[in-house]
Amino acid sequence: MNVIIKSYLYAFLFLLSGFSACRVAALDFGNARNALDAGVANLESLQGIDDGSWGDDPNLIYIRTAMAVQALESANNRTGSYYNGLAWLENRNANNTDLKTRKVVALSGRDIGFDNNQSGSSQIYINNELDAIHKGKQRESQKGWGLSKGYHSSPLDTSFALRALYHGGDSTGQIEAIDYLLSTQQTGSGGSYYWVPEKEILFAGEYKVIPGYYVDTRWVGDGGWASPNSDAEDSSHYWITAEVVLALSNHQMQTQVSSVLAEAATYLATINGTTTSASTLARVILALYAVNGLDNTVDLLLWDLMGKQTTPGNWASILATANSVTTLSHVLGLTVYKDSTRVSVEDEQLRLAINNHLGHAAYGQITQADIDSLVTLNLSGLGVESLDGLEYATNLSSLIVGADTDLMAISDINNVTVVLNSDADVVADIDDNCPLVTNDNQTNMDGDSFGDACDTDIDGDNMPNTWEVLYALNEYNASDAISDTDNDELINIEEYLQGTLPRDPDTDGDTMRDGIEISYGFNPLDKEDGLLDFDVDTMTNAEEVLVGRHPLVNEAVLIVNITGLLL
């Protein structure tokens, strides 16, 4: 639906309702989410592979990286790109108030403790930058901040400083910053228009004439904020006002803040979304959303923002894309994840499984909102022992775990179906013919209780797979059990049972074939019985077998005995 058609729809709804002219919010959440996802992918593709930063312009690389990191965090995209960007910020010096404040806000989302307080290495960086921000004022009595020490106060830099103090958990100076911002809002009217006459000055040893000129300091307040000495028509007023509103929106309980924000929102609503840059428009929309939520104005401006994509997820620059992703993340409710309390998940494999399920970096922190979003979770084959942390997963309806997993942590969760699946296939243990071995196809050649993946005798010929493989037999063909591979008068299954070699007709090397030894009651694994003379006829057992005589019968004695009987 394009903007013109949408306008007709609003007019039609107005005629049907009979109420005062009012256009309803109708954000296409599906398209917005697609644009957001494409924007995240675009930011990840633009990140420097070597160092984790965004862009190569030395004057903008810090700002771009900080805003890209904030965008990924807002989108709940805590992947390697996010953490690499954080690492780059941690290890780079921020040399003015603007950069220091952006660094603090970006780092404030990392290493949050389970009580929502900063912990770990990021707090060290944050504290150092906060100290530097406090020292960035020109005078101690000065309420506002400028770009660097010695620079006059600026609503823009003060708004950045206020956000950094808030996110960094530093209450010092916040009240002064709020008071400064409230006092610099452009309301009412004033100023004058006057002529400065021509004058002569001494310059470089010579007198120079400075022509006369008019000075116009007249102004009419619009409820916004501007940089010092800026022109009344300066388009940056919308951006500056948006940044101030975003800073003050965290303090709406303070006296006068709510009314000031309402007046500022009225001014921001006058922006021309068609002609304004995507970067500025995204910040204005975010500020309006912080004050009024998803109302008709925000909705229409979002349509303008969506229309500024050059390709899906690409708003023509890194900064514009980062700002757009951040704004869409707030409107779509994804920031609930970054603002949520962190949950302690001690089992390393469980933490890995949850992060993989959510598409996060394996080492990322897990929030309560992350846990709330879990409806299904497959832990099969991962060796998870403890489910501590999942007790908060009240929306969990299906959980697949291994037989050794302790289920105590989720005992109070209602309506959750727990399926035991100790391996990594799709078959529950109760139905799995190999519950400890992954085998999705459940193939079972011999039809016994064990699938081929875990059956020690796949073809059911009573010869183990390992034995058949060792002697180059076929573990998938039961008929080889009755074959006599080495022609020693023992079939292969007999060879296995006797412990003889199916590929060697004389296992013990006594010149008697294994089958012959078995038939005479000899030991086919004992070479010595070939050297013995069991029938005491002066010929060894091996010699008798070799010439075809019976090794257990003394033929000479037998002949004498038979002759005696005949006589």
C-alpha positions as CSV (number, residue, x, y, z in Angstrom):
1,M,0.0,0.0,0.0
2,N,1.5,3.3,-1.0
3,V,1.1,6.6,0.9
4,I,-1.7,7.9,-1.5
5,I,-3.8,4.8,-1.1
6,K,-3.2,4.9,2.6
7,S,-4.5,8.5,2.7
8,Y,-7.7,7.4,0.9
9,L,-8.1,4.7,3.5
10,Y,-7.9,7.2,6.3
11,A,-10.5,9.4,4.6
12,F,-12.8,6.5,4.1
13,L,-12.5,5.5,7.8
14,F,-13.2,9.1,8.8
15,L,-16.4,9.2,6.7
16,L,-17.6,5.9,8.2
17,S,-16.9,6.9,11.8
18,G,-18.5,10.3,11.9
19,F,-15.8,11.3,14.4
20,S,-13.4,14.2,14.1
21,A,-10.7,13.9,11.4
22,C,-8.2,11.4,12.8
23,R,-5.9,9.0,10.9
24,V,-5.3,5.7,12.7
25,A,-1.9,4.0,13.1
26,A,-1.6,1.1,10.7
27,L,2.0,0.1,10.7
28,D,2.7,-3.0,8.6
29,F,4.6,-4.9,11.2
30,G,5.6,-7.7,8.8
31,N,7.3,-5.3,6.4
32,A,8.8,-3.4,9.2
33,R,10.3,-6.6,10.7
34,N,11.6,-7.6,7.3
35,A,13.3,-4.2,6.9
36,L,14.7,-4.5,10.4
37,D,16.2,-8.0,9.7
38,A,17.6,-6.8,6.4
39,G,19.1,-3.8,8.2
40,V,20.8,-5.9,10.7
41,A,22.2,-8.1,8.0
42,N,23.4,-5.1,6.1
43,L,25.2,-3.7,9.2
44,E,26.9,-7.0,9.8
45,S,28.1,-7.1,6.2
46,L,29.5,-3.6,6.5
47,Q,31.5,-4.3,9.6
48,G,35.3,-4.4,9.3
49,I,36.5,-7.9,9.3
50,D,39.9,-7.1,10.8
51,D,38.9,-4.9,13.7
52,G,35.1,-4.9,14.2
53,S,34.5,-1.2,13.4
54,W,32.2,0.4,10.9
55,G,33.5,2.7,8.1
56,D,36.9,4.0,7.3
57,D,36.4,7.7,7.7
58,P,38.6,8.6,10.8
59,N,36.2,11.5,11.6
60,L,33.1,9.3,11.7
61,I,34.3,5.7,12.5
62,Y,33.8,6.1,16.2
63,I,30.2,7.5,15.9
64,R,29.3,4.9,13.3
65,T,30.6,2.0,15.3
66,A,28.9,3.2,18.5
67,M,25.5,3.6,16.8
68,A,25.9,0.3,14.9
69,V,26.5,-1.5,18.2
70,Q,23.5,0.2,19.8
71,A,21.4,-0.8,16.8
72,L,22.4,-4.5,17.1
73,E,21.7,-4.5,20.8
74,S,18.3,-2.8,20.3
75,A,17.5,-5.5,17.7
76,N,18.4,-8.2,20.2
77,N,21.1,-9.3,17.7
78,R,23.8,-10.2,20.3
79,T,26.0,-12.0,17.8
80,G,29.7,-11.9,17.1
81,S,29.3,-8.6,15.2
82,Y,27.9,-7.0,18.3
83,Y,30.6,-8.2,20.6
84,N,33.4,-7.4,18.1
85,G,32.0,-3.8,17.9
86,L,32.0,-3.5,21.7
87,A,35.6,-4.8,21.8
88,W,36.6,-2.1,19.3
89,L,35.0,0.7,21.3
90,E,36.6,-0.6,24.5
91,N,40.1,-0.4,23.0
92,R,39.8,3.0,21.3
93,N,40.2,6.4,22.9
94,A,37.2,8.8,22.7
95,N,38.6,12.3,22.6
96,N,35.6,14.5,23.2
97,T,32.3,14.6,25.1
98,D,30.2,13.4,22.1
99,L,32.3,10.2,21.6
100,K,32.7,9.5,25.3
101,T,29.0,9.6,25.9
102,R,28.3,7.3,22.9
103,K,30.9,4.9,24.2
104,V,29.3,4.8,27.6
105,V,25.8,4.2,26.2
106,A,27.1,1.4,23.9
107,L,29.1,-0.3,26.6
108,S,26.3,-0.1,29.2
109,G,24.5,-3.0,27.6
110,R,27.4,-5.4,28.1
111,D,28.3,-7.5,31.1
112,I,25.2,-6.6,33.1
113,G,25.0,-8.5,36.3
114,F,22.0,-10.5,37.5
115,D,20.8,-7.5,39.7
116,N,21.0,-5.3,36.5
117,N,24.2,-3.6,37.8
118,Q,27.3,-3.3,35.6
119,S,29.9,-5.8,36.3
120,G,33.0,-7.0,34.6
121,S,35.5,-5.3,32.3
122,S,33.0,-2.9,30.7
123,Q,32.4,-1.1,34.0
124,I,36.1,-0.1,34.1
125,Y,35.8,1.6,30.7
126,I,32.5,3.2,31.7
127,N,33.8,4.7,34.9
128,N,36.8,6.1,33.2
129,E,34.7,7.8,30.5
130,L,32.2,9.1,33.1
131,D,35.0,10.7,35.0
132,A,36.3,12.3,31.8
133,I,32.7,13.5,31.0
134,H,32.4,15.3,34.3
135,K,35.7,17.0,33.7
136,G,34.5,18.1,30.3
137,K,32.7,21.2,31.6
138,Q,34.3,24.6,31.2
139,R,33.5,25.6,34.7
140,E,32.2,23.8,37.7
141,S,29.2,26.1,37.9
142,Q,28.3,25.3,34.3
143,K,25.2,23.1,34.0
144,G,25.6,22.1,30.4
145,W,28.4,20.3,28.5
146,G,30.2,21.3,25.3
147,L,32.1,19.2,22.8
148,S,35.3,19.4,24.8
149,K,36.7,21.3,27.8
150,G,36.7,25.0,27.1
151,Y,33.8,24.9,24.7
152,H,30.5,26.6,25.5
153,S,27.5,24.6,26.7
154,S,25.4,22.9,24.1
155,P,22.0,21.3,24.4
156,L,23.1,18.5,22.0
157,D,26.2,17.6,24.0
158,T,24.4,18.0,27.3
159,S,21.7,15.6,26.1
160,F,24.5,13.1,25.2
161,A,26.1,13.5,28.6
162,L,22.7,13.1,30.4
163,R,22.1,9.8,28.6
164,A,25.6,8.6,29.4
165,L,25.2,9.4,33.1
166,Y,21.8,7.7,33.2
167,H,22.9,4.5,31.4
168,G,26.2,4.5,33.3
169,G,24.4,4.7,36.6
170,D,26.0,8.0,37.7
171,S,23.5,10.3,39.4
172,T,26.0,13.1,39.8
173,G,25.2,16.0,37.5
174,Q,22.0,14.6,36.1
175,I,19.7,17.2,37.8
176,E,22.0,20.0,36.6
177,A,21.9,18.7,33.1
178,I,18.1,18.4,33.1
179,D,17.7,22.0,34.4
180,Y,20.0,23.2,31.7
181,L,18.0,21.5,29.0
182,L,14.8,22.8,30.4
183,S,16.1,26.3,30.4
184,T,17.4,26.2,26.9
185,Q,14.2,25.0,25.2
186,Q,13.1,27.6,22.7
187,T,9.8,28.9,23.8
188,G,8.1,32.4,23.6
189,S,9.9,35.1,21.5
190,G,12.5,37.8,21.8
191,G,15.7,39.2,20.3
192,S,16.1,42.4,18.2
193,Y,17.0,43.7,14.8
194,Y,19.7,46.5,14.7
195,W,22.4,48.2,12.6
196,V,26.1,48.0,13.5
197,P,27.8,51.1,12.0
198,E,31.0,51.0,10.0
199,K,34.3,51.1,12.1
200,E,38.0,51.3,11.6
201,I,40.4,48.8,13.3
202,L,44.1,48.3,13.4
203,F,45.1,45.0,11.9
204,A,48.7,43.9,11.2
205,G,50.0,47.4,11.5
206,E,47.4,48.8,9.1
207,Y,44.0,50.3,9.6
208,K,41.1,48.4,8.0
209,V,37.5,49.5,7.6
210,I,34.8,47.1,8.6
211,P,31.6,47.9,6.7
212,G,28.4,48.3,8.7
213,Y,25.9,45.5,8.9
214,Y,22.5,44.5,10.3
215,V,22.2,42.0,13.2
216,D,19.0,39.9,13.4
217,T,18.7,38.1,16.8
218,R,14.9,37.9,16.6
219,W,13.5,34.4,17.3
220,V,10.1,32.7,17.9
221,G,10.2,29.7,20.1
222,D,9.0,26.4,18.6
223,G,9.4,24.1,21.6
224,G,12.6,22.6,20.2
225,W,16.3,23.0,20.9
226,A,19.1,24.4,18.7
227,S,22.9,24.6,18.8
228,P,24.3,28.0,20.0
229,N,24.5,30.6,17.3
230,S,22.7,28.4,14.7
231,D,20.3,29.9,12.1
232,A,16.6,29.7,12.9
233,E,16.0,27.8,9.7
234,D,18.8,25.3,10.4
235,S,17.4,21.8,9.7
236,S,19.6,20.3,12.4
237,H,17.1,21.7,15.0
238,Y,14.9,18.6,14.5
239,W,17.9,16.3,15.1
240,I,19.1,18.2,18.2
241,T,15.6,18.3,19.6
242,A,15.1,14.6,19.1
243,E,18.4,13.9,21.0
244,V,17.3,16.1,23.8
245,V,13.9,14.5,24.0
246,L,15.5,11.0,24.0
247,A,17.7,12.1,27.0
248,L,14.8,13.7,28.9
249,S,12.4,10.8,28.3
250,N,14.3,8.8,30.9
251,H,13.3,11.4,33.5
252,Q,9.7,12.1,32.9
253,M,9.0,12.0,36.6
254,Q,11.1,15.1,37.1
255,T,9.2,18.4,37.6
256,Q,8.2,20.0,34.3
257,V,9.9,17.4,32.1
258,S,6.6,15.8,30.9
259,S,5.1,19.2,29.8
260,V,8.4,20.1,28.1
261,L,8.5,16.8,26.3
262,A,4.9,17.3,25.1
263,E,5.7,20.7,23.7
264,A,8.9,19.4,22.0
265,A,6.9,16.5,20.5
266,T,4.5,19.0,19.0
267,Y,7.4,20.7,17.3
268,L,9.0,17.4,16.1
269,A,5.6,16.4,14.6
270,T,6.0,19.2,12.1
271,I,9.0,17.6,10.4
272,N,8.7,16.9,6.7
273,G,9.4,13.2,6.5
274,T,9.8,13.2,2.7
275,T,12.6,15.8,2.6
276,T,14.4,15.0,5.8
277,S,17.4,12.6,5.8
278,A,16.8,9.1,6.9
279,S,19.3,9.5,9.8
280,T,17.6,12.5,11.3
281,L,14.1,11.2,10.6
282,A,14.8,7.9,12.4
283,R,15.9,9.8,15.5
284,V,12.9,12.1,15.4
285,I,10.5,9.1,15.1
286,L,12.3,7.4,18.0
287,A,11.9,10.6,20.1
288,L,8.2,10.9,19.2
289,Y,7.7,7.2,20.0
290,A,9.4,7.7,23.4
291,V,6.9,10.4,24.3
292,N,3.6,9.4,22.5
293,G,4.0,5.7,21.6
294,L,2.8,4.4,18.2
295,D,0.4,7.2,17.3
296,N,-0.7,8.4,13.9
297,T,2.2,10.8,13.5
298,V,4.8,8.1,14.2
299,D,3.0,5.7,11.9
300,L,3.1,8.1,8.9
301,L,6.7,9.1,9.5
302,L,7.6,5.4,9.7
303,W,6.1,5.0,6.2
304,D,8.4,7.8,5.1
305,L,11.4,6.1,6.7
306,M,10.6,2.8,5.1
307,G,10.4,4.5,1.8
308,K,14.0,5.9,2.1
309,Q,15.5,2.4,1.7
310,T,17.7,2.2,-1.4
311,T,17.6,-1.6,-1.1
312,P,15.9,-3.7,1.6
313,G,17.6,-2.8,4.9
314,N,19.9,-0.2,3.4
315,W,19.3,3.5,4.2
316,A,22.2,4.6,2.0
317,S,24.7,5.1,4.9
318,I,25.9,3.2,8.0
319,L,24.7,5.9,10.4
320,A,21.2,6.1,8.7
321,T,20.9,2.3,8.7
322,A,22.0,2.0,12.3
323,N,19.5,4.8,13.4
324,S,16.7,3.2,11.4
325,V,17.3,-0.3,12.8
326,T,17.3,1.2,16.4
327,T,14.0,3.0,15.8
328,L,12.3,0.0,14.2
329,S,13.6,-2.2,17.1
330,H,11.9,0.1,19.6
331,V,8.6,0.3,17.7
332,L,8.5,-3.5,17.2
333,G,9.2,-4.1,20.9
334,L,12.5,-5.8,20.5
335,T,14.2,-3.5,23.1
336,V,12.4,-5.4,25.8
337,Y,15.3,-7.9,25.6
338,K,18.1,-5.4,26.2
339,D,16.2,-3.7,29.0
340,S,15.3,-6.9,30.8
341,T,16.9,-8.3,33.9
342,R,19.7,-10.8,33.3
343,V,19.1,-14.4,34.3
344,S,21.7,-16.7,35.7
345,V,22.2,-19.9,33.7
346,E,25.0,-21.8,35.2
347,D,25.0,-24.9,33.1
348,E,27.3,-24.0,30.2
349,Q,25.6,-26.4,27.7
350,L,22.1,-25.0,28.6
351,R,23.3,-21.4,28.1
352,L,24.8,-22.4,24.7
353,A,21.6,-24.1,23.7
354,I,19.4,-21.1,24.6
355,N,21.7,-18.7,22.8
356,N,21.8,-20.9,19.7
357,H,18.0,-21.2,19.8
358,L,17.7,-17.4,20.0
359,G,20.4,-16.8,17.3
360,H,22.8,-15.1,19.8
361,A,26.5,-15.5,20.3
362,A,27.2,-18.6,22.4
363,Y,28.9,-16.5,25.2
364,G,26.1,-13.9,25.4
365,Q,24.2,-13.0,28.5
366,I,20.6,-14.2,28.7
367,T,17.8,-11.9,29.8
368,Q,14.4,-12.5,31.4
369,A,12.8,-11.5,28.2
370,D,14.9,-14.1,26.3
371,I,13.6,-16.7,28.8
372,D,10.0,-15.5,28.4
373,S,10.3,-15.9,24.6
374,L,11.0,-19.6,24.9
375,V,8.1,-21.8,23.8
376,T,10.0,-24.8,22.7
377,L,13.6,-25.9,23.5
378,N,15.5,-28.9,22.3
379,L,18.4,-30.0,24.6
380,S,18.7,-33.5,23.3
381,G,22.3,-34.9,22.9
382,L,23.9,-31.8,24.6
383,G,24.7,-33.3,28.0
384,V,22.7,-30.6,29.9
385,E,22.7,-31.6,33.6
386,S,21.0,-28.6,35.3
387,L,18.0,-26.6,34.1
388,D,18.5,-23.8,36.7
389,G,17.4,-20.6,35.0
390,L,14.6,-22.2,33.1
391,E,12.3,-22.0,36.1
392,Y,11.4,-18.5,34.7
393,A,10.4,-19.9,31.3
394,T,6.6,-19.7,32.1
395,N,5.7,-19.8,28.4
396,L,7.6,-23.0,27.7
397,S,5.3,-25.7,26.3
398,S,7.7,-28.3,24.9
399,L,11.1,-29.3,26.3
400,I,13.3,-32.1,25.0
401,V,16.0,-33.3,27.4
402,G,18.3,-36.2,28.0
403,A,17.7,-38.9,30.5
404,D,20.4,-37.5,32.9
405,T,19.0,-34.0,33.0
406,D,17.7,-32.8,36.4
407,L,14.2,-31.6,36.0
408,M,13.8,-30.1,39.4
409,A,14.1,-26.5,38.2
410,I,11.0,-26.6,36.0
411,S,8.8,-28.6,38.4
412,D,6.6,-25.6,39.0
413,I,6.0,-24.8,35.3
414,N,2.5,-25.7,34.2
415,N,1.6,-27.2,30.8
416,V,5.1,-28.0,29.7
417,T,5.5,-31.3,27.9
418,V,8.9,-32.9,28.7
419,V,10.2,-35.5,26.3
420,L,13.2,-37.6,27.1
421,N,15.6,-37.8,24.1
422,S,19.1,-38.5,25.2
423,D,20.6,-38.3,21.7
424,A,20.4,-35.7,19.0
425,D,17.8,-37.3,16.7
426,V,14.1,-36.6,16.4
427,V,12.9,-39.8,18.2
428,A,12.0,-39.8,21.9
429,D,13.8,-42.3,24.0
430,I,10.6,-44.3,24.6
431,D,10.3,-45.0,20.9
432,D,14.0,-44.9,20.0
433,N,15.7,-48.2,19.1
434,C,19.0,-46.4,19.9
435,P,18.2,-43.9,22.6
436,L,21.8,-42.9,23.2
437,V,22.9,-42.8,19.5
438,T,21.5,-40.4,16.9
439,N,19.6,-42.3,14.2
440,D,16.7,-40.4,12.7
441,N,15.8,-43.2,10.2
442,Q,15.7,-45.9,12.9
443,T,17.0,-48.5,10.5
444,N,17.0,-52.1,12.0
445,M,18.3,-54.7,9.6
446,D,17.9,-57.8,11.8
447,G,14.6,-56.7,13.4
448,D,15.8,-57.0,17.0
449,S,15.5,-54.5,19.8
450,F,18.5,-52.4,18.6
451,G,18.7,-50.1,15.6
452,D,21.7,-50.5,13.3
453,A,23.3,-47.4,14.7
454,C,23.8,-49.0,18.1
455,D,23.5,-52.7,17.3
456,T,26.7,-54.6,17.9
457,D,25.5,-57.3,15.4
458,I,23.7,-55.5,12.6
459,D,22.9,-58.5,10.4
460,G,22.0,-60.8,13.4
461,D,24.4,-63.6,12.4
462,N,25.8,-63.8,15.9
463,M,29.2,-62.5,14.8
464,P,29.9,-58.9,16.2
465,N,30.3,-56.1,13.7
466,T,33.8,-55.3,14.9
467,W,34.9,-58.9,14.4
468,E,33.4,-59.1,10.9
469,V,35.0,-55.7,10.0
470,L,38.4,-56.9,11.4
471,Y,38.4,-60.0,9.2
472,A,36.9,-58.3,6.1
473,L,33.6,-60.0,6.4
474,N,30.3,-58.2,5.7
475,E,28.5,-57.0,8.8
476,Y,25.4,-56.3,6.7
477,N,25.2,-59.9,5.3
478,A,24.2,-62.7,7.6
479,S,24.9,-65.4,5.0
480,D,28.7,-65.1,5.5
481,A,28.3,-66.7,8.9
482,I,27.9,-70.1,7.2
483,S,30.7,-69.6,4.7
484,D,34.2,-71.2,5.1
485,T,36.3,-68.4,3.9
486,D,39.7,-70.1,4.6
487,N,38.6,-73.7,3.7
488,D,39.7,-75.1,7.1
489,E,36.4,-77.0,7.5
490,L,35.1,-74.4,10.0
491,I,32.4,-72.0,8.9
492,N,32.9,-68.4,10.0
493,I,30.5,-68.5,12.9
494,E,32.4,-71.6,14.2
495,E,35.6,-69.7,13.8
496,Y,34.2,-66.8,15.9
497,L,32.9,-69.2,18.6
498,Q,36.2,-71.2,18.7
499,G,38.3,-68.0,18.6
500,T,40.2,-69.1,15.5
501,L,41.1,-66.9,12.5
502,P,38.5,-67.0,9.7
503,R,41.2,-66.0,7.2
504,D,43.9,-68.5,8.3
505,P,43.2,-72.3,8.0
506,D,45.8,-73.1,10.6
507,T,45.4,-70.6,13.4
508,D,48.1,-72.1,15.8
509,G,50.5,-72.9,13.0
510,D,50.8,-76.7,13.9
511,T,50.1,-77.7,10.2
512,M,46.7,-79.1,11.2
513,R,43.7,-77.2,9.8
514,D,41.5,-75.7,12.4
515,G,38.5,-77.8,11.5
516,I,40.5,-81.0,11.6
517,E,41.8,-80.2,15.1
518,I,38.2,-79.5,16.3
519,S,37.0,-82.8,14.8
520,Y,39.7,-84.7,16.7
521,G,39.1,-82.8,19.9
522,F,42.4,-80.9,19.7
523,N,42.9,-77.3,20.5
524,P,43.2,-75.2,17.3
525,L,44.9,-72.5,19.4
526,D,47.6,-74.7,20.9
527,K,50.5,-75.5,18.6
528,E,51.9,-78.1,21.1
529,D,49.2,-80.7,20.5
530,G,50.6,-81.2,17.0
531,L,53.9,-82.4,18.5
532,L,52.3,-84.9,20.8
533,D,51.6,-88.6,20.0
534,F,48.2,-89.3,21.6
535,D,48.0,-92.9,20.2
536,V,51.6,-93.8,21.0
537,D,52.4,-95.0,17.6
538,T,55.7,-93.1,17.3
539,M,54.1,-90.6,14.9
540,T,53.1,-87.1,16.1
541,N,49.5,-86.0,15.7
542,A,50.5,-83.6,13.0
543,E,52.4,-86.3,11.1
544,E,49.4,-88.6,11.2
545,V,47.0,-86.0,10.0
546,L,49.4,-85.0,7.2
547,V,49.5,-88.7,5.9
548,G,45.8,-89.2,6.4
549,R,46.1,-91.4,9.5
550,H,43.9,-91.1,12.6
551,P,45.9,-89.4,15.3
552,L,43.9,-91.1,18.1
553,V,44.2,-94.6,16.8
554,N,47.4,-96.8,17.0
555,E,46.9,-98.8,13.9
556,A,49.6,-101.4,14.7
557,V,48.0,-102.3,18.0
558,L,44.6,-102.2,16.5
559,I,45.7,-104.8,13.8
560,V,47.2,-107.1,16.5
561,N,44.0,-106.9,18.5
562,I,41.8,-107.6,15.6
563,T,44.0,-110.5,14.4
564,G,43.9,-112.0,17.9
565,L,40.1,-111.9,17.9
566,L,39.9,-113.5,14.5
567,L,42.2,-116.4,15.6
